[in-house]
Amino acid sequence: MLHRRLPLSEASKKDIHIIRRNMEPINTRRRRMAPLNFKKRSFKIIYFILLSVLWAFFMFHVSLPFANVSNGNEIKEPSVKTKPQLSEESKELKHPTDPNSKSAAAASAAAAKEEVKKQEVQKRQEVQAEENKAKTLHDKEKKQVPKRRNPWEPPEEEQDWDLDHLPPNITGAFANCTTASDLAVEIPSSSSPHPDQKNITVSCHTIHYRMPKIKSSEKIFIGVLSAASGDGPERRQSIRDTWAQNHSVFFLVAGPWHDVEDEYAKHGDLIWLDEEEVYNSVLTFKTLAFMKIVYLLSTSLHLDIRYAFKTDDDSFVNVEYLHHYLLDIQHEEEYNYWGWCQRKMFKPMRGKHDKWAVSYETYPESHYPRYCQGAGFALSWKFINCAAGHGNHIANARFMPFEDVATGLIAQRCGIVPSMVEEPRLIHMYRTDRTEERERVNQGLKKISKKKLPIPDMEGRIVQHRIYDTWDMKEHYKQVLDPEGYRKNTDVEWYYRKEDDEEE
């Protein structure tokens, strides 16, 4: 049976089209719709880009005039180093409240924050530059005007002190005594009256002394500090038998008179001080008394004494070379205070266990003046005359327990500068060059071992300090008498030799 196809209405046609489209495969439909979708997306992108460009252009031309005109300045390009500060109005323009411009506002805020940071850094740099300038000016003024300090405070290290002319407040050189020091208590005379007894004053302390009468003297008068008892007599005899023969050498001793009475009468070379043999006082009394006695001898007996030479009883002195060096050789400078006088700043030791410690009550100053070591130093007549004569400094100077420092203080009072030996070999301070010996001496310990003593060598040497014993003293004398034949003709196996270390 044949069905007749009826004509369709418009509505039916539309429905049939929708049905067919829905039944169409999805991939076919995407390919058919792709051109239309691409056109729509492209249009939206182009529209957004144009809108952004227009907005940025608008913001640039609107905010820039206000930012430059707000401060009353003409519109100029900002400098590379400094940028104009932002006004409140320009800040409001750069921080809009429109929600549609959040991104532009964030960018403007970041730029403003960066600008503030740069200004703060620049301001800190300017402040630092001003502080540095003020500090430099302060340092210059500080150098010109020295800082006031207490006498016991050390001077600043950066100051360039003249070691030959230290300020008096640094050393206390011109401090005078008022009464005798506690270390030098007045004691009644321990002996009966004697025809040789006389009195002198040292640092406001009266000293009774005895000295045999003499009629003549060499131009260099030598005084040797020695102990009345102990190994003192043996040392003095070894000196009499060696380097003191036929020379003006006197020994300054202290302690009880009966300990030295026979020796005094027998040899006639003792100067006895009626003082206690105490280490921290008697050495200064002996040294300053020696200066005063030399002055009195020279003025009363009209002796031609050119130098007074002080040394110790453990020193070997080549007297002939000493006379030749000080009296015959022409030197560039005048030797008024000559010896081992190092150019150093010496500070007082304050420790309780230091061998040469001094209290603040005895010496409150921060530094010692330059002085010569007590092993051996020479004092010219100019020095002696000032110290014991018209200046009378020996009688008035404040007491100092160390004889070498006390002599340096007297020198500064007289305006005399110490002269250091030209050659270190002239005065040898230690028997050996070992660190062990130096440490033992500084700590007041027992002597170094005999086996470590070097062979005597007095060639080109005036003083050899710290002679070990009387045998060592005599060996030095032999070496001086026969320098060339000493090693050949003398048994020197007892002395230390470098080969001994190599064999070990």
Secondary structure, DSSP 8 states (H G I E B T S, - for coil): ---------HHHHHHHHHHHHHHS-HHHHHHHHHHHHHHHHHHHHHHHHHHHHHHHHHHHHHHHHHHHHTTT-------SS------HHHHHHHS---GGGHHHHHHHHHHHHHHHHHHHHHHHHHHHHHHHHHHHHHHHHHHHS-----TTS---TTS---TTS--HHHH-TT-B-SS--TTS-----SS---TTEEEEEETTEEEEEE----S---SEEEEEE--SSTTHHHHHHHHHTTTTTTS-EEEEE-S-GGGTHHHHHHHS-EEEE-S---HHHHHHHHHHHHHHHHHHHHHHHT----EEEEEETT-EE-HHHHHIIIIIS--SS--SEEES-----B--B--TT-TTB--TTT--SS-B-----TTEEEEEHHHHIIIIISS-HHHHB---SSHHHHHHHHHHHTT---EE-SSGGGEE-SSS--HHHHHHHHTT-----GGG------TT-SEE----SHHHHHHHHHHHH-TTTHHHHS--TTS--HHHHHH-
